[in-house]
Amino acid sequence: MKHFLQFFFAALILISSCKRADHNKIFKDATLYRQTVKKLNDIILINGFPPCIASRNYAYANIAAYEVIAAGDTMNYKSLSGQIKHLPMINKPDKNKTIDFHFASLLAFCKVGNAVTFPEGSMDEYVNSLKEKASNVGMASEVLENSIHFADVVALHILDWSKNDNYAQTRSAPKYTVTNEDGRWIPTPPMFTQALEPHWGEIRPMALNSVEEISLPVDPVPFNIKNKDSQFYKNVMEVKTTGDNLTQEQKDIADFWDDIPLKLNTSGHLRYMTKKFSPGGHWMNIVGIATEMNKDDFNSTVSIYTQTSIALFDAFISCWYLKFKYNYVRPETVINQHIASDWRPYLETPPFPEYTAGHATISSAAEKILTSVIGDNKAFTDTSQVEFGLKARSFKSFKEAATEAGISRVYGGIHYRTSCDEGYKNGQEIGQFVLDRLKLKKSKLANVSR
């Protein structure tokens, strides 16, 4: 009997230790964070969030997750409070309470993601599954409660901060005024939708102090369609000629980077909508692919997602400021009015002004972050579009991917080449601002000196 009791208690201890080990292993696994970001990405896709708003959702949710990690790993990571000048200091966790910071990071991400998307509570089922997982692998009830509480503290802090970024005010701002002035943007086929987010350039950026801080691009070429020797005419004809003679590879590139959240498809009298990831959502997927390929741990993965999402957020603000500063006409409009009334680009023209190119700008900014923190000439295969029936594409580097994203818009017939070139330059500058001003990871030398 004595030996049986000894065996019984030893078994209990072994089972308990295995559960604790499972708990530590599961919530330290970066795969779980990538899955959580993908969950938000799917919700954004299903609900058709416009690209600008989607970038806001990613930025605030990732920052909430990162601030939890920074609070739990002060030796290696720095809070963004103060680095983002308008982000107030976040309350530190109680040292007397045990918190699973990885678990809390996931919950903070979800709580903010729940608040900035719709319908309300879209991530509730997923959050409940995380909590159930924590219980099933043996997380002590006290640790579970402490972790949930700290996640709530950080998430609510980030949400309160987000309310002052001018987003609410822009919901009721005046609409874009459509005029027939030569060279000015007007709604395009097939939906003839009003200008999307004409006041997004008024949203408060994070790394940038203002949208005017970056070097302004050269002014777009003056409208001059009558003179066939003018640069404007040449730019228009390059788009038309390219579109009329697309190779299969160029079509594949255009389709791969289309990234239109809500597309109207027409086939005879049949009309139907299809959905894809937004441009920012596509780059969130690339971050997931890159961090998995690089075997980044949980904390580093959160850090890279956060830094990239901030670059995307600021890039959209800067680009939209320029779009509605210049109100530049789309190639489709010029070609239809002056060259061929029945011409249509390969891709659907999105509903906002042309200059500068959004894809080129945000892709360049994201690439700048990934190249810096993961490395240059890191080959990877982008499988983001496989779920939409498109083949994966392989790249020799993040820069090659970003460059292709930019030129894809010329192949698609929706941008002039100069707009893509200038957008790429601005994206590089924005990414560099993020790298210079937001130091998420502490250097090893700084840790040694402590």
C-alpha positions in Angstrom: 0.0 0.0 0.0 2.9 2.3 0.9 4.5 1.8 -2.5 1.2 2.3 -4.3 0.7 5.7 -2.6 4.3 6.7 -3.4 3.7 5.7 -7.0 0.3 7.5 -7.1 1.7 10.8 -5.8 4.7 10.6 -8.1 2.3 10.2 -11.0 0.3 13.2 -9.9 3.5 15.3 -9.7 4.5 14.0 -13.2 1.1 14.9 -14.7 1.1 18.3 -13.0 4.6 19.1 -14.3 3.7 17.9 -17.8 0.7 20.2 -17.8 2.8 23.1 -16.7 5.4 22.3 -19.4 2.6 22.2 -22.0 1.3 25.5 -20.8 4.7 27.2 -21.1 5.3 25.6 -24.5 2.0 26.4 -26.0 1.9 30.1 -25.2 5.5 30.7 -26.0 5.0 29.3 -29.5 5.1 32.2 -32.0 2.8 30.1 -34.3 0.0 31.0 -32.0 0.6 34.7 -32.4 0.7 34.4 -36.2 -2.6 32.5 -36.1 -4.1 35.2 -34.0 -3.1 38.0 -36.4 -4.5 35.8 -39.2 -7.7 35.6 -37.3 -8.1 39.4 -37.3 -7.0 39.5 -40.9 -9.8 37.1 -41.8 -12.4 39.2 -39.9 -11.2 42.3 -41.7 -11.5 40.5 -45.1 -15.0 39.1 -44.4 -16.3 42.6 -43.5 -14.6 44.3 -46.4 -12.7 47.0 -44.4 -11.1 49.6 -46.7 -7.2 49.5 -46.8 -6.7 52.6 -44.7 -9.0 51.5 -41.9 -7.6 48.0 -42.0 -4.1 49.4 -41.4 -5.4 51.2 -38.3 -6.9 47.9 -37.0 -3.6 46.1 -37.4 -1.5 48.9 -35.8 -3.4 49.3 -32.6 -4.0 45.6 -32.0 -0.3 44.8 -32.5 0.8 47.7 -30.3 -1.4 46.4 -27.5 0.2 42.9 -27.8 3.7 44.4 -27.9 3.2 46.6 -24.8 2.3 43.4 -22.9 5.5 41.8 -24.1 7.6 44.8 -23.3 6.2 44.9 -19.8 7.1 41.2 -19.3 10.5 41.3 -20.9 12.1 44.6 -19.8 15.6 43.3 -20.4 15.1 43.0 -24.1 12.2 45.2 -25.2 11.2 48.9 -24.7 7.8 50.3 -24.3 6.6 52.5 -27.2 5.3 55.0 -24.6 7.2 58.2 -25.1 8.8 56.8 -28.3 5.5 57.4 -30.0 5.3 60.9 -28.5 1.6 61.0 -27.9 1.3 57.5 -26.4 1.0 58.0 -22.6 2.9 55.8 -20.1 1.2 52.4 -19.5 0.7 51.1 -15.9 3.3 48.5 -15.1 2.2 45.0 -14.0 2.1 44.2 -10.3 5.3 42.5 -9.4 3.6 40.5 -6.7 1.2 38.8 -9.2 2.3 36.1 -11.6 1.3 36.8 -15.2 1.7 34.7 -18.3 2.7 37.6 -20.6 2.5 35.6 -23.8 -1.0 34.6 -23.1 -1.9 38.2 -22.0 -0.3 39.5 -25.2 -2.7 37.4 -27.3 -5.7 38.6 -25.2 -4.7 42.2 -25.5 -4.4 41.9 -29.3 -7.8 40.3 -29.5 -9.5 42.8 -27.2 -8.3 45.7 -29.3 -9.0 43.8 -32.5 -12.6 43.2 -31.2 -13.0 46.9 -30.5 -11.8 48.3 -33.8 -13.6 45.9 -36.1 -17.2 45.0 -36.6 -19.6 43.3 -35.9 -18.9 43.7 -32.2 -17.5 40.6 -30.6 -16.1 39.1 -33.8 -13.2 37.6 -31.9 -15.1 36.4 -28.8 -15.2 32.8 -29.8 -11.5 32.8 -30.6 -10.7 34.5 -27.2 -12.8 31.9 -25.4 -10.9 29.1 -27.1 -7.6 30.7 -25.9 -8.9 30.8 -22.3 -10.1 27.2 -22.5 -6.7 26.2 -23.9 -5.0 27.9 -20.9 -7.2 26.0 -18.5 -6.8 22.7 -20.3 -3.0 22.8 -20.2 -2.9 23.6 -16.5 -2.6 27.3 -16.1 -3.4 28.1 -12.5 -6.6 30.0 -12.0 -4.8 32.9 -10.3 -2.3 33.2 -13.2 -5.2 33.1 -15.6 -7.1 35.9 -13.8 -3.9 38.0 -13.5 -3.1 37.6 -17.2 -6.6 38.5 -18.3 -6.6 41.5 -16.0 -3.3 42.9 -17.3 -4.3 42.3 -20.9 -7.4 44.3 -20.2 -5.4 47.1 -18.6 -3.1 47.4 -21.6 -5.9 47.0 -24.2 -8.1 49.7 -22.6 -5.1 52.0 -22.4 -4.4 51.6 -26.1 -8.1 52.0 -27.0 -8.3 55.2 -25.0 -5.2 56.5 -26.8 -6.6 55.6 -30.2 -9.7 57.7 -29.7 -7.6 60.9 -30.1 -6.2 60.0 -33.6 -8.9 62.0 -35.4 -10.6 58.9 -36.8 -14.0 59.6 -35.3 -13.9 63.2 -36.6 -13.1 62.1 -40.1 -16.2 59.9 -40.2 -18.4 63.1 -40.5 -15.9 65.2 -42.6 -17.1 66.7 -45.9 -17.1 64.4 -48.9 -14.8 64.8 -51.9 -16.1 67.4 -54.4 -16.2 66.0 -57.9 -15.6 68.4 -60.7 -14.9 68.1 -64.5 -11.6 69.9 -64.3 -9.0 68.5 -66.7 -6.5 66.3 -64.8 -8.6 66.0 -61.7 -9.8 62.6 -60.3 -13.4 61.5 -60.9 -15.2 58.2 -60.0 -14.3 55.3 -62.3 -16.1 52.2 -63.7 -17.7 49.9 -62.9 -19.0 51.1 -59.5 -18.3 54.8 -59.9 -17.8 54.9 -56.1 -17.2 58.2 -54.3 -13.7 58.9 -53.1 -12.6 56.6 -50.4 -11.3 58.2 -47.1 -10.6 61.7 -48.5 -9.6 62.9 -45.0 -7.3 60.0 -44.1 -4.3 62.3 -44.4 -5.6 64.1 -41.3 -5.3 61.0 -39.1 -2.6 61.2 -36.4 0.6 59.3 -37.5 2.8 57.4 -35.0 6.4 57.5 -36.0 6.0 60.6 -38.2 5.4 64.0 -36.4 3.3 65.1 -39.4 2.5 64.0 -42.9 4.5 66.9 -44.2 7.7 65.7 -42.5 8.7 63.4 -45.3 10.2 64.7 -48.6 7.3 65.7 -50.8 7.5 63.9 -54.2 8.0 65.8 -57.4 4.7 67.3 -58.6 2.9 65.0 -61.0 3.3 65.7 -64.7 0.9 68.5 -65.8 -2.2 67.4 -67.7 -1.6 67.7 -71.5 -3.3 65.0 -73.5 -3.4 67.0 -76.8 0.3 67.2 -77.2 1.6 63.8 -78.2 5.2 64.9 -77.3 4.2 65.8 -73.7 5.3 63.6 -70.9 1.7 63.3 -69.7 0.6 61.8 -73.1 3.6 59.4 -73.0 2.7 58.3 -69.5 -0.9 57.6 -70.4 0.1 55.7 -73.6 2.6 53.6 -71.6 -0.3 52.4 -69.4 -2.6 51.7 -72.4 0.1 50.0 -74.5 1.2 47.9 -71.6 -2.4 46.9 -70.8 -3.1 46.0 -74.4 -0.1 43.7 -74.6 0.1 42.0 -71.2 2.0 38.8 -71.0 0.7 36.0 -68.9 3.4 36.7 -66.3 2.4 40.3 -66.1 -1.2 39.3 -65.6 -0.2 36.9 -62.9 1.8 39.7 -61.1 -1.2 42.1 -61.4 -3.6 39.5 -60.0 -1.3 38.5 -57.2 -1.0 42.1 -55.9 -4.5 43.1 -56.7 -5.5 43.1 -53.0 -8.8 44.9 -53.5 -10.9 44.2 -50.4 -14.2 44.3 -52.2 -14.3 43.9 -56.0 -17.3 44.1 -58.3 -17.1 41.4 -61.0 -19.2 41.6 -64.2 -19.9 38.9 -66.7 -22.6 39.9 -69.1 -25.6 40.8 -67.0 -24.2 38.9 -64.0 -22.6 41.0 -61.2 -21.1 39.6 -58.1 -18.7 40.7 -55.4 -15.4 39.0 -54.3 -13.2 39.7 -51.4 -9.4 39.6 -50.8 -7.0 40.8 -48.2 -6.2 44.5 -48.3 -2.7 45.6 -49.2 -1.8 45.9 -45.5 -3.4 42.5 -44.8 -1.2 41.0 -47.6 1.9 42.4 -45.9 0.7 41.2 -42.5 0.7 37.7 -44.0 4.2 38.2 -45.4 5.4 39.1 -41.9 3.9 35.8 -40.7 5.8 33.9 -43.5 9.0 35.8 -42.8 9.0 35.3 -39.0 8.3 31.6 -39.4 11.0 31.3 -42.0 13.4 33.2 -39.7 12.4 31.0 -36.7 11.7 34.1 -34.6 10.5 33.5 -31.0 7.2 34.8 -29.7 8.5 38.1 -28.5 10.5 38.9 -31.6 7.5 37.9 -33.8 5.2 40.4 -31.9 7.9 43.1 -32.3 8.2 42.6 -36.0 4.5 42.6 -36.6 4.2 45.8 -34.5 7.0 47.7 -36.3 5.7 46.7 -39.7 2.1 47.6 -38.9 3.2 51.0 -37.7 5.1 51.6 -40.9 2.0 50.5 -42.9 -0.2 52.8 -40.8 2.0 55.9 -41.3 2.5 55.1 -45.0 -1.2 55.0 -45.7 -1.7 58.4 -43.9 1.2 60.0 -45.8 0.1 58.5 -49.2 -3.6 59.6 -48.7 -2.4 63.1 -47.8 -0.6 63.2 -51.1 -3.5 61.7 -53.1 -5.9 64.3 -52.0 -3.4 67.1 -52.2 -2.9 66.4 -55.9 -6.3 64.9 -56.8 -4.7 63.4 -59.9 -6.7 61.7 -62.6 -6.5 58.0 -63.2 -5.3 56.5 -66.6 -8.7 54.9 -67.2 -10.5 58.3 -67.1 -8.1 59.9 -69.5 -8.0 57.0 -72.0 -11.9 56.8 -72.0 -12.4 60.5 -72.5 -9.7 61.1 -75.1 -8.4 57.9 -76.7 -10.7 54.9 -76.4 -14.1 55.1 -74.7 -14.4 51.3 -74.3 -10.9 50.7 -72.9 -10.8 49.1 -69.5 -7.7 48.3 -67.3 -6.9 44.7 -66.5 -7.6 45.5 -62.8 -10.5 47.4 -61.4 -9.5 51.0 -60.7 -9.8 51.7 -56.9 -11.9 54.7 -55.8 -9.4 57.4 -55.0 -7.0 59.7 -56.7 -3.9 58.3 -58.6 -0.8 60.1 -57.3 1.0 58.7 -55.5 0.6 54.9 -55.7 -0.6 53.3 -52.5 0.7 49.8 -53.1 4.2 51.1 -53.9 4.2 53.3 -50.8 3.0 50.9 -48.2 4.9 47.9 -49.7 8.1 49.9 -49.7 7.6 51.0 -46.1 6.9 47.4 -45.0 9.9 46.1 -46.9 12.2 48.6 -45.3 11.2 47.2 -41.9 11.5 43.5 -42.8 14.8 44.0 -44.6 16.2 45.8 -41.6 15.1 43.4 -38.9 15.2 40.1 -40.8 17.8 40.7 -43.4 18.5 41.7 -47.0 18.4 39.0 -49.8 16.2 36.7 -47.7 14.4 34.5 -50.2 10.9 33.6 -49.4 7.7 32.2 -51.0 4.5 34.2 -50.5 1.5 31.9 -50.2 -0.9 34.7 -49.2 -3.1 34.4 -52.2 -3.3 30.6 -52.4 -6.6 30.6 -50.5 -8.0 32.8 -53.3 -7.0 30.3 -56.0 -3.8 32.0 -57.1 -0.4 30.4 -57.2 2.3 31.3 -54.7 5.1 33.5 -55.8 8.8 33.3 -54.8 11.1 36.3 -54.2 14.8 36.7 -53.7 14.2 39.4 -51.1 11.6 41.6 -49.5 12.7 44.4 -51.7 12.0 42.4 -54.9 8.5 41.7 -53.6 7.8 45.4 -52.8 9.2 46.5 -56.2 6.9 43.9 -57.9 3.9 45.1 -55.9 4.6 48.6 -57.2 5.0 47.8 -60.9 1.9 45.5 -60.7 -0.2 48.6 -60.7 1.1 49.6 -64.1 0.4 46.2 -65.4 -3.1 46.5 -63.9 -3.6 49.7 -65.8 -4.5 51.8 -62.8 -1.2 53.8 -62.2 1.4 55.7 -64.1 4.9 54.4 -63.6 6.1 57.7 -62.1 3.5 57.4 -59.4 4.8 54.0 -58.4 8.4 55.2 -58.5 7.7 58.2 -56.3 5.5 56.1 -53.9 8.3 53.6 -53.5 10.7 56.5 -52.5 8.3 57.9 -50.0 7.7 54.4 -48.5 11.5 54.0 -48.0 11.7 57.2 -46.1 8.7 56.4 -43.9 10.1 53.0 -43.1 13.4 54.6 -42.1 11.6 57.1 -39.8 10.0 54.1 -38.0 13.4 52.4 -37.7 15.2 55.5 -36.4 12.5 56.6 -34.0 11.0 53.5 -32.6 13.5 51.3 -30.9 11.6 48.2 -29.9 14.3 45.8 -29.2 17.1 46.7 -26.8 20.7 46.1 -28.0 22.7 43.3 -26.3 25.3 45.8 -25.4 22.8 47.9 -23.4 21.7 44.8 -21.5 25.3 43.9 -20.7 26.1 47.4 -19.4 23.2 47.1 -17.0 
